Amino acid sequence: MNGPFIRNHQYNFIKKQIGHLQRTNQTVSDRKVVESVRTDTEMKIMELFPDAEGSHRELFGNIPALHTAEECEQYLRLLEPYMTNFPEVTENQIRKLFPKNKKLPIPDLTIDYRYLTYLGWISISSGKLFLVYPLNGQIVGVEGKFTPTNKKGVCFLCNKHDELALFTAVSKSRPAHSSPDYYKAVGNYLCMNSQECNKNITDVAALERFLQDVLK
């Protein structure tokens, strides 16, 4: 197997680890410490791909040879052709994900899908955020109320400190014999800028838990 296999969040994780290795090379004089970080970096990256074999596995065997900033940058560029695409979606597909929203705004779809973990966009007029993601092999869509906090905090998706908004969606599940007025809101704080969030997200566990809470 020689085709693309690295998802965007995995590439971000690798980039973060290689950046840490690069800074260690530049600032630490103790060779034992540097080699320890180098070994740890290789191990963490390999753990992302337990089933990697052949040429894929060989890609990560190059990590011990990385010393300079230029070598680290070249290595990351070497990985780019191995990045998988987020499933490309059409305007019609997006509309089918949100059939009740007759005035649904459509995001810019002329993007590089390799650098996308989730597709998110805002409707300022309705105060809603829309999120599309391939969950368990199926493209799903969730919409919810989008409330800016006007302050910085930690995004629950990418764990970066940035301008946040509270995203609140109504769960589709209903307990048996519940009243007609029953509803359950699921909310969390995430980046105002989904494009920047996609550049930083290194793990999809929190995103998938959130979606499952809303959709189950």
C-alpha positions as CSV (number, residue, x, y, z in Angstrom):
1,M,0.0,0.0,0.0
2,N,1.6,3.2,-1.2
3,G,-1.2,5.7,-1.4
4,P,-2.3,8.6,0.9
5,F,-2.9,7.5,4.5
6,I,-2.3,10.6,6.7
7,R,-5.4,12.5,7.9
8,N,-5.2,16.2,8.5
9,H,-5.2,15.9,12.3
10,Q,-2.5,13.3,12.1
11,Y,-0.4,15.6,9.9
12,N,-0.9,18.4,12.5
13,F,0.3,16.0,15.2
14,I,3.4,15.1,13.3
15,K,4.1,18.7,12.5
16,K,3.8,19.6,16.2
17,Q,6.2,16.8,17.2
18,I,8.7,17.7,14.5
19,G,8.6,21.3,15.7
20,H,9.4,20.2,19.2
21,L,12.3,18.2,17.9
22,Q,13.6,21.1,15.9
23,R,13.4,23.5,18.9
24,T,15.3,20.9,21.0
25,N,18.0,20.6,18.4
26,Q,18.4,24.4,18.4
27,T,18.3,25.0,22.1
28,V,19.6,21.9,24.0
29,S,23.3,21.2,24.1
30,D,23.0,17.9,26.0
31,R,23.1,15.2,23.3
32,K,21.5,12.6,25.5
33,V,18.5,14.9,26.0
34,V,18.3,15.5,22.2
35,E,18.5,11.8,21.4
36,S,15.8,11.1,24.0
37,V,13.5,13.6,22.4
38,R,14.3,12.3,18.9
39,T,13.4,8.7,20.0
40,D,10.3,9.9,21.7
41,T,9.2,11.8,18.6
42,E,9.6,8.8,16.4
43,M,7.7,6.6,18.9
44,K,4.8,9.0,19.2
45,I,4.4,9.3,15.5
46,M,4.7,5.6,14.9
47,E,1.9,5.0,17.5
48,L,-0.4,7.0,15.2
49,F,-0.1,4.4,12.5
50,P,0.2,0.9,14.1
51,D,-0.7,-0.8,10.8
52,A,1.8,1.1,8.7
53,E,4.0,-1.1,6.6
54,G,6.4,-0.9,3.6
55,S,7.0,2.5,2.2
56,H,4.7,4.1,4.8
57,R,6.7,2.8,7.6
58,E,9.9,3.8,5.9
59,L,8.7,7.5,5.9
60,F,8.9,7.6,9.7
61,G,12.3,5.9,9.7
62,N,13.7,9.2,8.4
63,I,13.0,11.0,11.7
64,P,16.4,10.1,13.3
65,A,18.2,11.9,10.5
66,L,16.4,15.2,11.2
67,H,18.8,17.8,12.7
68,T,18.4,21.2,11.1
69,A,15.3,23.4,10.6
70,E,15.6,22.9,6.8
71,E,15.7,19.1,7.2
72,C,12.5,19.3,9.4
73,E,10.7,21.5,6.8
74,Q,11.8,19.2,4.0
75,Y,10.5,16.2,5.9
76,L,7.1,17.7,6.4
77,R,6.8,18.6,2.7
78,L,7.8,15.0,1.9
79,L,4.7,13.8,3.9
80,E,2.2,16.1,2.1
81,P,1.6,13.8,-0.9
82,Y,0.6,11.1,1.6
83,M,-2.2,13.2,3.1
84,T,-5.8,11.9,2.5
85,N,-8.5,14.2,1.4
86,F,-11.5,15.1,3.5
87,P,-14.5,13.7,1.6
88,E,-15.3,16.4,-1.0
89,V,-18.9,17.5,-0.6
90,T,-21.1,19.3,-3.1
91,E,-23.7,22.1,-2.4
92,N,-26.5,19.6,-3.0
93,Q,-25.0,17.1,-0.5
94,I,-24.7,19.9,2.1
95,R,-28.3,20.9,1.6
96,K,-29.4,17.3,2.1
97,L,-27.6,17.3,5.5
98,F,-29.7,20.3,6.7
99,P,-33.1,19.8,5.0
100,K,-35.0,21.9,7.4
101,N,-32.9,25.0,6.9
102,K,-34.3,26.6,3.8
103,K,-31.9,29.6,3.9
104,L,-28.8,27.5,4.4
105,P,-25.6,29.4,3.6
106,I,-23.1,27.4,1.6
107,P,-19.4,27.6,2.5
108,D,-16.6,28.1,0.1
109,L,-16.0,24.6,-1.3
110,T,-13.0,25.5,-3.5
111,I,-10.5,24.5,-0.8
112,D,-7.7,22.1,-0.3
113,Y,-9.5,19.2,1.3
114,R,-6.2,17.7,2.5
115,Y,-6.0,20.3,5.3
116,L,-9.5,19.7,6.6
117,T,-10.6,17.6,9.6
118,Y,-14.1,19.1,9.7
119,L,-15.9,21.6,7.5
120,G,-17.4,24.4,9.6
121,W,-19.0,27.7,8.8
122,I,-21.1,30.4,10.4
123,S,-24.3,32.2,9.4
124,I,-24.0,35.6,11.0
125,S,-27.6,36.5,10.2
126,S,-29.1,33.4,12.1
127,G,-26.3,33.1,14.7
128,K,-25.7,29.5,13.7
129,L,-22.7,27.3,13.1
130,F,-22.8,24.4,10.7
131,L,-20.4,21.5,11.0
132,V,-19.9,18.6,8.6
133,Y,-17.7,15.6,9.4
134,P,-17.2,11.9,8.2
135,L,-18.3,10.0,11.3
136,N,-18.0,6.2,11.2
137,G,-17.7,6.3,7.4
138,Q,-20.8,8.5,6.9
139,I,-20.9,12.2,6.3
140,V,-23.0,13.9,9.0
141,G,-24.1,17.4,9.6
142,V,-24.8,19.3,12.8
143,E,-26.1,22.8,13.3
144,G,-26.4,24.8,16.5
145,K,-26.4,28.2,18.1
146,F,-23.2,30.1,17.8
147,T,-22.5,32.6,20.6
148,P,-19.2,34.6,20.6
149,T,-17.7,34.9,24.1
150,N,-15.6,38.0,23.2
151,K,-12.6,36.5,25.0
152,K,-9.9,34.0,24.5
153,G,-9.9,30.5,25.9
154,V,-9.0,26.9,25.1
155,C,-10.9,25.3,22.2
156,F,-12.3,21.9,23.0
157,L,-11.4,20.6,19.5
158,C,-7.8,21.8,19.0
159,N,-6.8,22.8,22.5
160,K,-5.3,26.1,21.3
161,H,-5.8,29.4,23.2
162,D,-7.8,31.6,20.9
163,E,-11.0,33.6,20.4
164,L,-13.9,31.3,21.3
165,A,-17.6,30.9,20.8
166,L,-20.1,28.7,22.6
167,F,-21.5,26.1,20.1
168,T,-24.8,24.6,21.4
169,A,-26.7,22.0,19.5
170,V,-29.9,20.2,20.4
171,S,-29.6,16.4,20.8
172,K,-31.7,14.3,18.5
173,S,-32.3,11.7,21.2
174,R,-35.5,11.7,23.3
175,P,-36.1,9.5,26.4
176,A,-39.1,7.3,26.3
177,H,-42.4,9.0,27.4
178,S,-40.7,12.4,27.5
179,S,-42.9,15.5,27.1
180,P,-43.3,17.1,23.7
181,D,-41.3,20.1,25.1
182,Y,-38.3,18.0,26.1
183,Y,-35.0,18.8,24.6
184,K,-31.3,18.3,25.6
185,A,-28.7,20.9,24.6
186,V,-25.1,19.8,24.0
187,G,-22.6,22.6,24.1
188,N,-18.9,23.4,24.2
189,Y,-16.4,26.2,23.4
190,L,-14.6,26.2,20.1
191,C,-12.5,28.5,17.9
192,M,-14.3,31.3,16.1
193,N,-12.2,30.6,13.1
194,S,-12.7,27.0,11.9
195,Q,-9.9,27.3,9.3
196,E,-7.3,28.0,12.1
197,C,-8.9,25.3,14.2
198,N,-8.3,22.8,11.3
199,K,-4.6,23.8,11.3
200,N,-4.2,23.0,14.9
201,I,-6.4,20.0,15.7
202,T,-4.3,16.9,16.4
203,D,-7.0,14.5,17.8
204,V,-10.6,13.9,16.7
205,A,-11.8,12.1,19.9
206,A,-13.5,15.2,21.4
207,L,-15.1,16.1,18.1
208,E,-16.5,12.6,17.6
209,R,-17.8,12.5,21.1
210,F,-19.6,15.8,20.7
211,L,-21.2,14.7,17.4
212,Q,-22.3,11.3,18.9
213,D,-23.9,13.1,21.8
214,V,-25.9,15.3,19.4
215,L,-26.8,12.6,16.9
216,K,-27.5,9.5,19.1
